[in-house]
Amino acid sequence: MSALRPLPPRPSLEFERKEAKALVRLLRAGNPNAVARARALHPTIPSAPNAARLADAQLVIAREYGFASWPKLVRYFGELDRLRFATRGAHSRRFHESAARSLMVEHGQRRIWTWRALASYVPRFYGMNPDEVFDATITEDDARLAEARLYGAPSWDVLLERVAERERLVESAGFRPSDWEVSPFRRAAMAIEAADLAQLQRVVEAHPEVVRSPNHDDIRMSSVFRTALEQERVGGVDRMRPIVEWLGTQGFDLQRELNLQLCGRVGWPMTTDKVRWLLDRGADPSWVAPNGYPVLEHALVRWWNGEAVDLIAARTKPRKAFWIAAGLGQADGVRRFLDATGRPTLAARRTRPDLEVLSTAPMLQHPDPDDEEVLMEAFFVAMLNGRAPVMEYMVSRGFPVNSLTYGSPIIHMAIGNAMVPMVECLIRCGADLDLRGWRPNQSAREVARSFFEHMSHDTNRRRIVELCGLDPQNILAERDARPREVPGMAQGLTEVLELAVDDAVRLGQPDGRAHNLLFGLLRGDPNARSLFTRTSCMDVERFGRDVKTRVAPGMDAVEGPKLSLHSEAQAVVQAAIAIATERRSEVVHGLHLLYALLRSPESGAADLLTRYGGEPASVVAELEKAIRST
């Protein structure tokens, strides 16, 4: 493979069009460098002066990036332009680097998911079939580009910029770890929650960045107004009217915010009651969002609530499309998009769901889908909206219910999200409960069993294992009969123990006590710190002022003797291990330790919360919920 030009960090189709026009001018002028450049990738280009066409230059530009043709480059760049509206957030750099390495490994294993990622996102693989992709060698740059595109970034460099921005926003949204002060954005939210306009105005006067720009594409800007409307929904319009009206004078647009909320938030299923409230409050069910898609199409993919979707469908005119008819439960509409053999018609392909922009997770869509993928997209949207009759109709017309288009059978998703009616429907349709998928590499029965073992209190999980032909009591008996392996320490918890010893050294103690474990946890574990402070509703600033030198996360360890843990601290650690063992967790993490600390009188954790106005019972309740789900 000849060396290819990498895509620029922020590709621009307009720029490439200008580049092609400049290249054709050089070719017509006989520029030797331009001619050599063109012939290296386009050997049949006319050699006579002035014979080169714009199409020749465009093909050269496309091939330099790895595209097979200029039209494929144009389509790819168009998808990038659309992707700027994708709302998937970035994770840590370590996470994305690990995921890119996994893509390279899975390419060697010929995983369907990896083919779809490379064929959808990497120019030289764009639109290729599986064998073409798997028979080629991929590079780290290929894998990194695919990973960036999975998370809505046009390039790896831009993804890393978003990682850094996310870390900054996370810090500004809650605490400044160095001094434990509540951020201006949190102060504004607290004033809104208290319906205290004067306090909100004082916060904004001191920190104008809170409402500096009414840019609703910026999470910081819209979150202030979103908080006000959420409080209005809970406490009533009259209670929040002064704040909502004042925010309007600061540039926030009430109608726009209502419409945005009606589109739903990625990863947050919408309740029917909230949809009714938004409509009654004045949200426009026919609004078209900045990404070019109307409210209804967001709802079909994001809400996971067919009943709420019907409220919108009754107030607007849906576009005629295969997937929309399926999502609305219109079997007759679906029928019109299938030919006599059950294959999707050209009309079914014309308007596909833009799962890259609308979905709650990366949903790889091949640029040139086969019939099975087009059918799967409609079937998937029907399932999200609980449209069992449409699903059964599509299966009766030949849809392969055990399709591996997305790497795993679709019943895996239904089971994973405890969609009991959809699991029932898929089983009626002939879903193979023993067919193994990838991510997870399990069968439907194994997925159902695994969830039930960890959430045996959940009645939906119990019903699903029954639907899969398994006996819940036998599963629990077999689980309980297995030896309980003692879990290892998570890396983060090991660091917490080191910080606890450091805290003891700073205090001049001969050994580490239970209270040192608590402060080591508050320094080293963000999740535990958030539960201890935010969930408890303690006075964070007073607490931070009083114990500042013991809780600053970035503080370097001091030089001193290597102390051991006192027996009381060892007892707390053993209690945390016992909690993790009871839950059959693979590792002991910070939440297990915090739970043990709150149950330990020697640690003083519960008393400390109470002293600063916190509620230990609230933290314990959240811990129990979090530990049950791990």
Buried (B, 14 or more C-beta within 10 A) or exposed (E): EEEBEBBEBEBBBEEBBEBBEEBBBBBBEEBEEBBEBBBEBBEEBEEEEEEBEBEBBBBBBBBBBBBBBBEBBBBBBEBBEBBBBBBBBBBEEEEBBEBBBBBBEBBEEEBBBBBBBBBBBBBBBBBBEBEEBBEBEBEEBBBBBBBBBBBBBBBBBBBBBBBEEBEEBEEBBBBEBEEBBBBBBBBBBBBBBEBBBEBBBBBBEEBEEBBBEBEBEEBBBBBBBBBBBBBBBEEEEEEBEBBBEBBBEBEBBBEBBBBBBBBBBBEEBBEBEBBEBBBEBEBBBEBEBEBEBBBBBBBBBBBBBBEBBBBBBEEBEBEEBBBBBBBBBBBEBBBEBBEEEBBBEEEBBEBBBBBBBBBBEBBBBBBEBEBBBBBBBBBBBBBBBBBBEBBBBBBEBEBBBBBBBBBBBBBBBBBBBBBBEBBBBBBEBEBBBEBBBBEEEBBBBBBBBBBBBBBBEBEBBBBBBEBBEBEBEEBBEEBEEEEEEEBBBBEBBEBBBBBBBBBBBBBEBEBBBBBBBBBBBBBBBBBBBBBBBBBBBBBBBEBBEEBEEBBBBEBEEEEEEEBEBBEBBBBBBEBBBBBBBEBBBEBBBBBBBBBBBBBBEBBBBBEBBEBBEBBBEBBBEBBEEBBEEB
